[in-house]
Amino acid sequence: MKSLSLQRLTGLLSILAVLTQSCGGGGLLGGGSGSDGGELIGSQDRPEWDAQVIPYGMTNVPGGTFHMGQADEDITYSMINMNKQVTISGFFMDETEITNNEYRQFIEGMEAESDTSADWTYEQIQEELRPDTTVWEKDFSYHMGEPMQDYYYSHPAFDDYPVVGVTRRAAVEFCAWRTRHYNGYRTEQGMAEMPAFRLPTEAEWEYSARGGLDMAKYPWGGPYVRNGKGCALANFKPGRGNYYDDGYSYTSPVAAYFPNGFGLYDMSGNVAEWCDDAYNPAGYPIVWDLNPTYTDPNEPKKIVRGGSWKDIPYYIQTGTRSYEFETQARSYIGFRCVMINLGRSSGFDF
């Protein structure tokens, strides 16, 4: 292999020397007839690409194989998440759920675009993309939700809390805007574009939640929701009528609890998260075992994972499946983004 590589390199250098002499130094890149010396050297008008940069706020999730599905007893006897071994390619994922302040940047960016683009009018942005703060009142009967409705999204005190009250369509549009915003800057700087931001597939989400621990019931690996000192390890509902025992009555600031093995926070509890997949109770047996995903644009129910501040421990398990209608906004559902890693996918680069 070494001698072959040296031979190819020597050949290319010889071509370059000949073309420099015959074409005044610009032959190889000139693009004219015969500028490649008749050799197969690849197209030369390509953007430079050294290595994929991990976007700010994201972390690397290496590719690997794991057993997707229920990691403990199926107490509801749903039979919708039987174990299946699958392989996931490497990708980048947001360390935390998208926060109120990050989402506010998106809304401001969309409002600025509405002046020059016909895709979204200002009125549509306010009606369909801006978080629905009334969910704090509508989601629960006989509940004093006015303080959360009035302050949760608008007040700086909640800037670092996960955004809620967004539909799946709004989450998808956030990913599209984030891609335009990120690659717009890279293009201006003469850099190659990065892959698009998107919602994680259900398999990617579950693989990430387990943090490299196959069959882990919770992201921290153990079978319990408290540590040896009795402290809750996530933001959830510890018991009937008990919401505050984990330190927060509603949501918590992102990254308030320890990360899992991949450096991801709040994969269990705080807010549940939209995924890319459509919901199908029989989806596991029919999807492929390499980067599986179930897509059905005609299915209004979409996968939601991770459980939330209002859920009991069963729903914050890594293998528990749930769904919501894609047009429905909730006070306990948010999201985070992923980006495919175009680099090594061996799993040894983490």
HUQUIHU-V384462 format. One record per pair of residues at least 4 apart in sequence whose ideal C-beta (glycine too) atoms are under 7 Angstrom apart, sorted by sequence separation. I is the first residue (numbers start at 1). J is the second residue. If there is no record, write none. Layout:
BEGIN
I & J
I & J
END
This chain:
BEGIN
1 & 5
2 & 6
3 & 7
4 & 8
5 & 9
6 & 10
7 & 11
8 & 12
9 & 13
10 & 14
11 & 15
12 & 16
13 & 17
14 & 18
15 & 19
16 & 20
17 & 21
18 & 22
19 & 23
23 & 27
26 & 30
31 & 35
34 & 38
54 & 58
70 & 74
74 & 78
94 & 98
98 & 102
99 & 103
100 & 104
101 & 105
103 & 107
104 & 108
105 & 109
106 & 110
107 & 111
108 & 112
109 & 113
110 & 114
113 & 117
120 & 124
122 & 126
123 & 127
124 & 128
125 & 129
126 & 130
134 & 138
135 & 139
145 & 149
146 & 150
147 & 151
148 & 152
151 & 155
166 & 170
168 & 172
169 & 173
170 & 174
171 & 175
172 & 176
173 & 177
174 & 178
175 & 179
176 & 180
177 & 181
178 & 182
179 & 183
180 & 184
182 & 186
183 & 187
184 & 188
185 & 189
200 & 204
201 & 205
202 & 206
203 & 207
204 & 208
205 & 209
206 & 210
210 & 214
218 & 222
226 & 230
227 & 231
238 & 242
248 & 252
252 & 256
259 & 263
260 & 264
266 & 270
282 & 286
283 & 287
288 & 292
307 & 311
311 & 315
324 & 328
341 & 345
20 & 25
22 & 27
30 & 35
36 & 41
74 & 79
98 & 103
120 & 125
125 & 130
140 & 145
153 & 158
166 & 171
186 & 191
200 & 205
216 & 221
226 & 231
237 & 242
244 & 249
247 & 252
259 & 264
287 & 292
311 & 316
315 & 320
344 & 349
54 & 60
114 & 120
151 & 157
152 & 158
187 & 193
210 & 216
217 & 223
226 & 232
227 & 233
232 & 238
237 & 243
243 & 249
259 & 265
287 & 293
314 & 320
324 & 330
20 & 27
23 & 30
28 & 35
114 & 121
151 & 158
186 & 193
218 & 225
225 & 232
226 & 233
238 & 245
260 & 267
287 & 294
315 & 322
19 & 27
27 & 35
114 & 122
137 & 145
186 & 194
200 & 208
211 & 219
213 & 221
225 & 233
238 & 246
257 & 265
307 & 315
19 & 28
136 & 145
210 & 219
225 & 234
257 & 266
307 & 316
324 & 333
110 & 120
183 & 193
209 & 219
236 & 246
255 & 265
306 & 316
70 & 81
111 & 122
114 & 125
183 & 194
225 & 236
235 & 246
254 & 265
283 & 294
16 & 28
23 & 35
69 & 81
136 & 148
137 & 149
182 & 194
234 & 246
254 & 266
69 & 82
70 & 83
136 & 149
220 & 233
232 & 245
235 & 248
307 & 320
69 & 83
111 & 125
232 & 246
280 & 294
29 & 44
69 & 84
110 & 125
134 & 149
19 & 35
28 & 44
67 & 83
68 & 84
133 & 149
136 & 152
235 & 251
277 & 293
278 & 294
179 & 196
235 & 252
276 & 293
277 & 294
278 & 295
305 & 322
19 & 37
67 & 85
68 & 86
107 & 125
179 & 197
252 & 270
277 & 295
278 & 296
303 & 321
304 & 322
18 & 37
110 & 129
133 & 152
178 & 197
251 & 270
304 & 323
65 & 85
66 & 86
133 & 153
251 & 271
279 & 299
303 & 323
304 & 324
278 & 299
302 & 323
15 & 37
65 & 87
107 & 129
131 & 153
175 & 197
279 & 301
301 & 323
302 & 324
310 & 332
107 & 130
175 & 198
234 & 257
278 & 301
279 & 302
309 & 332
15 & 39
64 & 88
175 & 199
233 & 257
278 & 302
279 & 303
301 & 325
302 & 326
308 & 332
63 & 88
277 & 302
300 & 325
63 & 89
277 & 303
300 & 326
63 & 90
172 & 199
275 & 302
62 & 90
103 & 131
171 & 199
274 & 302
275 & 303
12 & 41
61 & 90
135 & 164
275 & 304
304 & 333
61 & 91
135 & 165
274 & 304
275 & 305
61 & 92
273 & 304
60 & 92
61 & 93
131 & 163
133 & 165
272 & 304
273 & 305
59 & 92
131 & 164
132 & 165
236 & 269
272 & 305
273 & 306
58 & 92
59 & 93
131 & 165
234 & 268
235 & 269
272 & 306
58 & 93
131 & 166
234 & 269
235 & 270
272 & 307
58 & 94
59 & 95
272 & 308
55 & 92
57 & 94
58 & 95
271 & 308
54 & 92
57 & 95
220 & 258
268 & 306
269 & 307
270 & 308
271 & 309
267 & 306
268 & 307
269 & 308
270 & 309
220 & 260
269 & 309
129 & 170
219 & 260
128 & 170
129 & 173
279 & 323
269 & 316
213 & 261
219 & 267
268 & 316
211 & 260
212 & 261
219 & 268
211 & 261
212 & 262
218 & 268
272 & 322
211 & 262
100 & 153
211 & 264
208 & 262
208 & 264
100 & 158
101 & 159
209 & 267
251 & 309
100 & 159
101 & 160
208 & 267
209 & 268
250 & 309
274 & 333
99 & 159
103 & 163
272 & 332
99 & 160
100 & 161
248 & 309
271 & 332
272 & 333
273 & 334
274 & 335
99 & 161
271 & 333
273 & 335
99 & 162
100 & 163
271 & 334
273 & 336
98 & 162
99 & 163
97 & 162
98 & 163
110 & 177
106 & 174
109 & 177
205 & 273
205 & 275
103 & 174
106 & 177
236 & 307
109 & 181
202 & 275
236 & 309
237 & 310
201 & 275
235 & 309
237 & 311
199 & 274
200 & 275
201 & 276
202 & 277
236 & 311
237 & 312
199 & 275
200 & 276
201 & 277
236 & 312
199 & 276
236 & 313
198 & 276
236 & 316
234 & 316
225 & 313
162 & 251
203 & 292
161 & 251
203 & 293
161 & 253
162 & 254
201 & 293
160 & 253
160 & 254
209 & 306
206 & 305
218 & 317
219 & 318
205 & 305
217 & 317
218 & 318
202 & 303
217 & 318
148 & 250
216 & 318
171 & 274
202 & 305
168 & 274
93 & 200
164 & 271
162 & 270
210 & 318
162 & 271
209 & 318
206 & 318
91 & 204
206 & 319
88 & 203
93 & 208
88 & 204
86 & 203
88 & 207
55 & 182
168 & 302
204 & 338
68 & 203
199 & 335
68 & 206
199 & 337
200 & 338
198 & 337
197 & 337
198 & 338
66 & 207
52 & 194
197 & 339
49 & 192
47 & 191
48 & 192
66 & 210
71 & 215
195 & 339
47 & 192
71 & 216
72 & 217
194 & 339
195 & 340
71 & 217
61 & 208
67 & 214
195 & 342
66 & 214
67 & 215
99 & 254
97 & 254
169 & 326
96 & 254
168 & 326
169 & 327
96 & 255
167 & 326
178 & 337
167 & 327
167 & 328
167 & 329
175 & 337
166 & 329
165 & 329
171 & 335
164 & 330
165 & 331
164 & 331
95 & 263
164 & 332
95 & 264
96 & 265
97 & 266
164 & 333
95 & 265
96 & 266
164 & 334
93 & 264
163 & 334
162 & 334
97 & 270
97 & 271
97 & 273
139 & 330
139 & 331
135 & 329
135 & 330
136 & 331
135 & 331
132 & 329
84 & 284
61 & 262
80 & 281
82 & 284
87 & 289
89 & 291
59 & 262
81 & 284
86 & 289
87 & 290
88 & 291
59 & 263
85 & 289
86 & 290
59 & 264
84 & 289
86 & 292
69 & 284
98 & 334
97 & 334
98 & 335
81 & 319
97 & 335
98 & 336
75 & 314
97 & 336
81 & 321
96 & 336
80 & 321
94 & 336
93 & 336
94 & 337
72 & 317
93 & 338
71 & 317
92 & 338
71 & 318
91 & 338
92 & 339
71 & 319
91 & 339
70 & 319
91 & 340
92 & 341
69 & 319
91 & 341
90 & 341
90 & 345
89 & 345
58 & 339
60 & 341
63 & 345
64 & 347
55 & 339
63 & 347
62 & 347
62 & 349
62 & 350
52 & 341
52 & 342
60 & 350
52 & 343
51 & 343
END
